[in-house]
Amino acid sequence: MPAEQEAVTGRRRRRAASAAAAAAAVEWYEYFSFAIAAALIFGTLFFPGFSPVAGVLASFATFFVGFIARPLGGILAGHLGDKYGRKPMLVSALMVMGVATTVIGLLPPYAVIGLWAPVALVVLRVLQGVAVGAMWGGAMLLATEYAPEGKRGLYGSLVTMGVPIGLVAANAAFLAASAAAPGEAFAQWGWRLPFLIGLVALVLAWYIHSSVDETPEFRQAEAAMAAEDQQRRFPLGRLLREHFGSVVLATGSFLITTAAFYILMTGVLDYTTRSLGMERTTVLTIVLVVSALQLLTLPTFAGMSDRFGRLPVYAGGAVGQMVWAIPMFLLIDRATTVSVLIAVFVGTVFAAMMSGPQAALFAELFEPEVRYSGASLGYQLSATLGGGLAPFIMVLLLESTGTSMSISAYLIVLAVLALVCITILKKRVRAREAALPGPGAASVRSPS
């Protein structure tokens, strides 16, 4: 390949990877802004007739609605993305998220428009869920399908890093809003400020639409499938016929990480401030610091998966989360800045061992013709059943048992399930390698 053409290819790769990372960061910022507001203020503003506990539960239930919508976004965008391309779905997801988030920031509370306020909040949360469900597969494939040989894990982690970047930005925005509007002013108008940044997503959507090319792997798959037009009409059907087991195993393997993440980033925020009496700004700062440190741990473990295989690193994270579940909450219950910081940090390190390789692992489980659908559906189902329910289940467990050890038990069960799914995936990957050896399979292989 001529040097000039290599330079162009390199620019396209860097542009695509940067756009994918930016899209993920913006979408997660706007998604997590809702999560933080649900823990801090939405119960009071939109469900004022409830008790404090019931208000938080109602707020987290609204938060969960967005997770229910995520598989729908993944299914719709996955089907269309496998048929028409990764880029159009990513652009559409950014536009929907930008509009929904901005409108949330302008939404009047229950005291002004009554029942229409929580109804509108739920509808907008559904749109956020559809958008983030559509976004993940598009951004992940834009990065991994442009990745150079041997670096798919590292490139995939650029999208995964959008999660801590978005969370850091959301926490920083709420800290700034709390400082700009202290006390009652925060409840009156300060909480709106982080949501009004949602218009940034529309600018990014325009940039990706005008400046980023479709992925080479999709174009190759598109050409290969041109002669099989009947199959290409319904890639979702092909996925469910031929790869449903892989979707189920991918979902079960990642439930522990999504549950642990949302418990640590959202549930602990409510638990430490409402039940343990810690200051809101202290816990927000802890989450901010730990999320920033993930910018180091995620690419580190992703790079390790490029070198040693996806599944060994992935399984190590599941074991770590299982072992740490009890010590983590023993530390959190001490309710000191240092103990909570250690608990949350170590928990997120083990989660990063799975999240770092996860994008590349899920991409490699499916062939290009159904990859958007398969990877998106597996990830979004795990996010819904694990992450979406986790803060709600956490509040229910604490209220019904009176001990945080019930949450530890919940995480241990999910970790055991993950290890069972990983074991079955390992057998499937080895069987696939034996039948059809190739570089894609080799990168998933668990070395013996």
PEMO-V382236 format. One record per pair of residues at least 12 apart in sequence whose C-alpha atoms are under 8 Angstrom apart, sorted by the first residue. I is the first residue (numbers start at 1). J is the second residue. If there is no record, write none. Layout:
BEGIN
I,J + I,J
END
This chain:
BEGIN
12,212 + 12,213 + 13,146 + 13,147 + 15,212 + 16,142 + 16,143 + 16,146 + 16,212 + 16,213 + 17,142 + 17,143 + 17,146 + 17,155 + 17,158 + 19,139 + 19,208 + 19,212 + 20,138 + 20,139 + 20,140 + 20,142 + 20,143 + 20,158 + 20,159 + 21,139 + 21,143 + 21,158 + 21,159 + 21,160 + 21,161 + 21,162 + 22,162 + 22,204 + 23,90 + 23,94 + 23,135 + 23,139 + 23,162 + 23,201 + 23,204 + 24,135 + 24,136 + 24,139 + 24,159 + 24,160 + 24,162 + 24,163 + 24,166 + 25,159 + 25,161 + 25,162 + 25,163 + 25,164 + 25,165 + 25,166 + 26,162 + 26,166 + 26,200 + 26,201 + 27,94 + 27,97 + 27,132 + 27,135 + 27,166 + 27,201 + 28,132 + 28,162 + 28,163 + 28,165 + 28,166 + 28,167 + 29,163 + 29,165 + 29,166 + 29,167 + 29,168 + 29,169 + 29,170 + 30,97 + 30,98 + 30,101 + 30,166 + 30,170 + 30,195 + 30,198 + 31,128 + 31,129 + 31,132 + 32,166 + 32,167 + 32,170 + 33,167 + 33,170 + 33,171 + 33,194 + 33,195 + 34,63 + 35,60 + 35,63 + 35,266 + 36,170 + 36,171 + 36,266 + 37,191 + 38,56 + 38,59 + 38,60 + 38,63 + 39,56 + 39,59 + 39,60 + 39,266 + 39,267 + 39,269 + 39,270 + 40,270 + 41,187 + 41,191 + 42,56 + 42,59 + 43,55 + 43,56 + 43,57 + 43,58 + 43,59 + 45,109 + 45,110 + 45,111 + 45,187 + 46,109 + 46,110 + 46,117 + 46,118 + 47,59 + 47,110 + 47,118 + 48,110 + 57,392 + 57,395 + 60,391 + 60,392 + 61,392 + 62,121 + 62,122 + 62,125 + 63,125 + 63,388 + 64,384 + 64,388 + 64,389 + 64,392 + 65,122 + 65,125 + 65,126 + 65,129 + 65,388 + 66,125 + 66,126 + 66,127 + 66,128 + 66,129 + 66,130 + 66,388 + 67,129 + 67,380 + 67,383 + 67,384 + 67,387 + 67,388 + 68,126 + 68,129 + 68,384 + 68,388 + 69,126 + 69,127 + 69,129 + 69,130 + 69,133 + 70,129 + 70,130 + 70,131 + 70,132 + 70,133 + 70,134 + 70,380 + 70,381 + 70,384 + 71,130 + 71,133 + 71,376 + 71,377 + 71,380 + 71,381 + 71,384 + 72,130 + 72,133 + 73,129 + 73,130 + 73,131 + 73,132 + 73,133 + 73,134 + 74,130 + 74,133 + 74,134 + 74,135 + 74,136 + 74,137 + 74,373 + 74,376 + 74,377 + 74,380 + 75,134 + 75,236 + 75,373 + 75,376 + 75,377 + 76,134 + 77,89 + 77,133 + 77,134 + 77,372 + 77,373 + 78,134 + 78,137 + 78,236 + 78,370 + 78,371 + 78,372 + 78,373 + 78,374 + 78,376 + 78,377 + 79,234 + 79,235 + 79,236 + 79,370 + 79,372 + 79,373 + 81,138 + 81,372 + 81,373 + 82,218 + 82,235 + 82,368 + 82,369 + 82,370 + 82,371 + 82,372 + 82,373 + 83,222 + 83,232 + 83,233 + 83,234 + 83,235 + 83,369 + 85,214 + 85,218 + 86,137 + 86,138 + 86,139 + 86,141 + 86,142 + 86,214 + 86,215 + 86,218 + 86,372 + 87,138 + 87,142 + 87,208 + 87,209 + 87,212 + 87,213 + 87,214 + 88,209 + 89,134 + 89,135 + 89,138 + 90,134 + 90,135 + 90,138 + 90,139 + 90,205 + 91,205 + 91,206 + 91,208 + 91,209 + 92,131 + 92,205 + 93,130 + 93,131 + 93,132 + 93,134 + 93,135 + 94,131 + 94,135 + 94,201 + 94,202 + 94,204 + 94,205 + 95,201 + 95,202 + 95,205 + 96,127 + 96,128 + 96,131 + 97,127 + 97,128 + 97,131 + 97,132 + 97,198 + 97,201 + 98,198 + 98,199 + 98,200 + 98,201 + 98,202 + 99,198 + 99,199 + 99,202 + 100,124 + 100,125 + 100,127 + 100,128 + 101,124 + 101,128 + 101,195 + 101,196 + 101,198 + 102,195 + 102,196 + 102,197 + 102,198 + 102,199 + 103,124 + 103,196 + 104,121 + 104,124 + 104,192 + 104,195 + 105,191 + 105,192 + 105,193 + 105,194 + 105,195 + 105,196 + 106,192 + 106,196 + 107,120 + 107,121 + 133,376 + 133,380 + 134,376 + 136,159 + 136,376 + 137,372 + 137,373 + 137,375 + 137,376 + 138,372 + 139,159 + 140,156 + 140,159 + 140,359 + 141,156 + 141,215 + 141,363 + 141,372 + 142,214 + 142,215 + 143,155 + 143,156 + 143,158 + 143,159 + 144,156 + 144,360 + 144,363 + 145,215 + 145,216 + 145,217 + 145,218 + 146,215 + 146,216 + 146,217 + 150,306 + 150,443 + 151,303 + 151,306 + 152,306 + 152,360 + 153,302 + 153,303 + 153,305 + 153,306 + 153,356 + 153,357 + 153,359 + 153,360 + 153,361 + 154,299 + 154,302 + 154,303 + 154,306 + 154,356 + 154,357 + 156,302 + 156,356 + 156,357 + 156,358 + 156,359 + 156,360 + 157,298 + 157,299 + 157,302 + 157,355 + 157,356 + 157,357 + 157,359 + 157,360 + 158,299 + 159,359 + 160,298 + 160,355 + 160,356 + 160,359 + 161,294 + 161,295 + 161,298 + 161,299 + 164,291 + 164,292 + 164,294 + 164,295 + 165,291 + 165,292 + 165,295 + 167,288 + 167,291 + 168,287 + 168,288 + 168,289 + 168,291 + 168,292 + 170,194 + 171,284 + 171,285 + 171,287 + 171,288 + 172,288 + 173,193 + 173,194 + 174,191 + 174,194 + 175,281 + 175,284 + 177,190 + 177,191 + 177,193 + 177,194 + 178,190 + 178,191 + 217,368 + 218,368 + 218,369 + 221,368 + 221,369 + 222,369 + 225,369 + 232,369 + 235,369 + 235,370 + 235,373 + 236,370 + 236,373 + 238,370 + 239,370 + 239,373 + 239,374 + 243,366 + 243,374 + 246,365 + 246,425 + 247,374 + 247,375 + 247,377 + 247,378 + 248,378 + 249,378 + 249,421 + 249,422 + 249,424 + 249,425 + 250,362 + 250,378 + 250,379 + 250,382 + 250,421 + 251,378 + 251,379 + 251,380 + 251,381 + 251,382 + 252,382 + 252,417 + 252,418 + 252,421 + 253,417 + 253,418 + 253,419 + 253,420 + 253,421 + 253,422 + 254,354 + 254,379 + 254,382 + 254,418 + 255,382 + 255,383 + 255,385 + 255,386 + 255,387 + 255,414 + 255,415 + 255,418 + 256,318 + 256,321 + 256,386 + 256,411 + 256,414 + 256,415 + 256,418 + 257,318 + 257,351 + 257,354 + 257,355 + 257,386 + 258,382 + 258,383 + 258,386 + 258,387 + 259,383 + 259,386 + 259,387 + 259,388 + 259,389 + 259,390 + 259,411 + 260,347 + 260,351 + 260,387 + 260,390 + 260,411 + 261,348 + 261,351 + 261,387 + 262,387 + 262,388 + 262,390 + 262,391 + 263,387 + 263,390 + 263,391 + 263,394 + 264,344 + 264,347 + 264,348 + 265,287 + 266,391 + 267,390 + 267,391 + 267,392 + 267,394 + 267,395 + 269,283 + 269,284 + 271,395 + 272,332 + 272,335 + 276,333 + 276,335 + 277,335 + 278,335 + 278,336 + 282,337 + 283,337 + 286,337 + 286,340 + 286,341 + 287,344 + 290,341 + 290,344 + 290,345 + 290,348 + 294,348 + 294,349 + 294,352 + 297,349 + 297,352 + 297,353 + 297,356 + 298,352 + 298,353 + 298,355 + 298,356 + 299,356 + 300,356 + 301,313 + 301,352 + 301,353 + 301,356 + 301,357 + 302,353 + 302,356 + 302,357 + 303,357 + 305,357 + 306,443 + 308,446 + 308,447 + 309,442 + 309,443 + 309,444 + 309,445 + 309,446 + 309,447 + 310,357 + 310,358 + 310,360 + 310,361 + 310,443 + 310,444 + 310,445 + 310,446 + 311,361 + 311,422 + 311,426 + 311,444 + 311,445 + 311,446 + 312,446 + 312,447 + 313,353 + 313,354 + 313,357 + 314,353 + 314,354 + 314,355 + 314,357 + 314,358 + 315,354 + 315,419 + 315,422 + 316,350 + 316,353 + 316,354 + 317,350 + 317,351 + 317,352 + 317,353 + 317,354 + 318,350 + 318,351 + 318,354 + 318,415 + 318,416 + 318,418 + 318,419 + 319,415 + 319,419 + 320,350 + 321,347 + 321,350 + 321,351 + 321,411 + 321,412 + 321,415 + 322,411 + 322,412 + 322,415 + 322,416 + 323,412 + 324,346 + 324,347 + 325,347 + 325,408 + 325,409 + 325,411 + 325,412 + 326,405 + 326,408 + 326,409 + 327,343 + 328,343 + 328,344 + 328,347 + 329,343 + 329,404 + 329,405 + 329,408 + 331,343 + 333,404 + 361,444 + 362,374 + 362,375 + 362,378 + 363,375 + 364,440 + 364,441 + 364,444 + 394,407 + 426,445 + 426,446 + 429,441 + 429,444 + 429,445 + 430,445
END
